[in-house]
Amino acid sequence: MREQLRIFLVGFMGCGKTAVGRVLAGALGVPFVDLDAAITEALGRATIAEIFSHRGEPAFREEESRQLLRVAAMPRVVVATGGGTFCSARNRRIIEEAEGVTVFLDVEWSALMARLPGKNLDRPKFGSPEAASRLMATRRPAYERACIHLKLSGDETPEEVARSVLERVGFV
């Protein structure tokens, strides 16, 4: 087993980073961190939307980088990043310096939209399907910088996606 292994799952909201991350961490026997959950806990808020509303996006992004630094220092971890985490050059540098493996979970747009209805209240950057489409278009170039790019239909189970990640990382 590798002494250091840091896997960072990146991609748009609803792509399955948290579900896949839990399965992947379990398969590897390493800790799992949901970066958004770490941020809400650190800032004492129940949701990301509350943080955006009460403290603003800049405060959220600052705490995001702080939490990313903290988890990137862990020798073995699987991290589900937030949808905007990997769009920051600062955050990409943190991951790169930690020798993290980034995996872009690239789920078909129609599948993402099927997963997100009714969730826009707790996803402050979602807005409407049209706004989300524009946001995805701006974020895609950053996501495509990931070490591994998994094209997914959206029909795969978290276990199937985790197995694909393990194969690409060289564990299967």
C-alpha positions in Angstrom: 0.0 0.0 0.0 1.3 3.5 -0.9 2.5 5.6 2.0 0.9 8.7 0.6 -2.3 8.7 -1.4 -4.5 11.7 -1.9 -7.4 11.6 -4.3 -9.4 14.7 -5.0 -12.7 14.2 -6.8 -13.7 17.3 -8.9 -16.7 18.2 -11.0 -19.9 20.0 -11.2 -22.6 19.9 -8.5 -24.6 16.6 -8.6 -21.9 14.6 -10.3 -21.6 12.2 -7.3 -18.3 13.3 -5.7 -19.5 12.6 -2.2 -21.2 9.3 -2.9 -18.3 8.0 -5.0 -15.8 9.4 -2.5 -17.3 7.5 0.4 -17.2 4.2 -1.5 -13.7 4.9 -2.8 -12.3 5.8 0.7 -13.9 2.6 2.1 -12.4 0.5 -0.6 -8.9 2.0 0.0 -9.3 2.0 3.8 -8.5 5.7 4.1 -10.3 8.7 5.6 -13.0 10.5 3.5 -13.5 14.2 3.7 -16.4 16.1 2.1 -14.9 19.5 1.7 -18.2 21.4 1.8 -19.2 19.6 5.1 -15.8 20.6 6.5 -16.4 24.2 5.6 -19.9 24.4 7.0 -18.7 22.8 10.3 -15.7 25.2 10.5 -18.0 28.2 9.9 -20.8 27.0 12.2 -23.5 27.0 9.6 -25.9 24.2 8.5 -25.6 24.9 4.7 -23.4 26.5 2.1 -26.4 28.7 1.2 -26.3 30.1 4.8 -22.6 30.9 4.5 -23.2 32.6 1.2 -26.1 34.6 2.7 -24.5 35.5 6.0 -20.8 35.8 5.3 -20.6 36.0 1.5 -18.9 34.0 -1.2 -15.4 35.4 -0.4 -15.5 34.2 3.2 -16.7 30.8 1.9 -13.8 30.6 -0.6 -11.2 31.6 2.0 -12.4 28.9 4.3 -12.5 26.5 1.4 -8.8 27.0 0.8 -8.0 26.7 4.5 -9.8 23.4 4.7 -8.2 22.2 1.5 -4.8 22.9 3.0 -5.7 21.0 6.1 -6.9 17.9 4.2 -4.1 18.0 1.7 -1.7 17.6 4.5 -3.2 14.2 5.4 -1.0 11.4 4.1 -3.9 9.2 2.9 -7.3 10.7 2.1 -10.1 10.8 -0.5 -11.7 14.3 -0.8 -14.9 15.3 -2.4 -14.3 18.9 -3.4 -17.0 21.5 -3.9 -18.1 22.3 -7.4 -16.0 25.5 -7.5 -12.9 24.3 -5.5 -10.8 23.2 -8.5 -11.6 26.4 -10.4 -9.3 28.4 -8.1 -5.6 28.4 -9.2 -4.7 28.7 -5.5 -6.6 25.5 -4.8 -5.2 23.6 -7.8 -1.7 24.6 -6.5 -2.5 23.3 -3.0 -3.5 19.9 -4.5 -0.6 19.8 -6.9 1.9 20.5 -4.1 0.3 17.7 -2.0 0.9 15.4 -5.0 -2.8 14.8 -5.1 -4.5 12.8 -7.9 -7.4 14.7 -9.3 -10.4 12.9 -10.9 -13.0 14.8 -12.9 -16.3 13.0 -12.7 -17.8 14.3 -16.0 -21.4 13.3 -15.9 -23.7 14.0 -18.9 -25.6 17.2 -18.5 -29.0 15.6 -18.8 -28.2 13.3 -15.9 -27.0 16.2 -13.8 -30.1 18.2 -14.4 -32.2 15.1 -13.5 -30.4 14.9 -10.2 -30.6 18.6 -9.2 -34.2 19.7 -9.3 -35.4 21.0 -6.0 -31.8 21.2 -4.7 -31.1 24.7 -5.8 -32.0 26.1 -2.4 -28.9 24.5 -0.8 -26.7 25.2 -3.9 -26.4 28.9 -4.1 -24.5 28.9 -7.4 -27.2 26.8 -9.1 -29.9 29.4 -9.8 -31.7 28.0 -12.8 -30.9 25.3 -15.3 -29.8 28.0 -17.7 -27.6 29.7 -15.1 -26.2 26.3 -14.1 -25.3 25.6 -17.8 -23.4 28.9 -18.0 -21.6 28.1 -14.8 -20.6 24.7 -16.0 -19.3 26.2 -19.2 -17.0 28.5 -17.2 -15.9 25.7 -14.9 -15.3 23.0 -17.4 -11.8 24.2 -18.5 -10.6 23.9 -14.9 -12.2 20.5 -14.4 -10.5 19.3 -17.6 -7.1 20.0 -16.0 -7.7 17.0 -13.6 -5.2 14.2 -13.9 -7.9 11.7 -14.7 -11.1 12.4 -16.7 -14.0 10.0 -16.3 -16.8 10.4 -18.8 -19.9 9.1 -17.2 -23.5 8.7 -18.4 -24.9 9.2 -14.9 -26.4 5.7 -14.8 -23.4 4.2 -13.0 -23.5 3.3 -9.4 -21.1 4.9 -6.9 -19.4 1.5 -6.7 -18.9 1.3 -10.4 -17.4 4.8 -10.6 -15.2 4.0 -7.6 -14.0 0.9 -9.4 -13.2 3.0 -12.5 -11.2 5.4 -10.3 -9.3 2.5 -8.7 -8.5 1.1 -12.1 -7.2 4.5 -13.4 -5.2 5.1 -10.3 -3.6 1.7 -10.6 -5.3 -0.2 -7.7 -7.1 -2.8 -9.7 
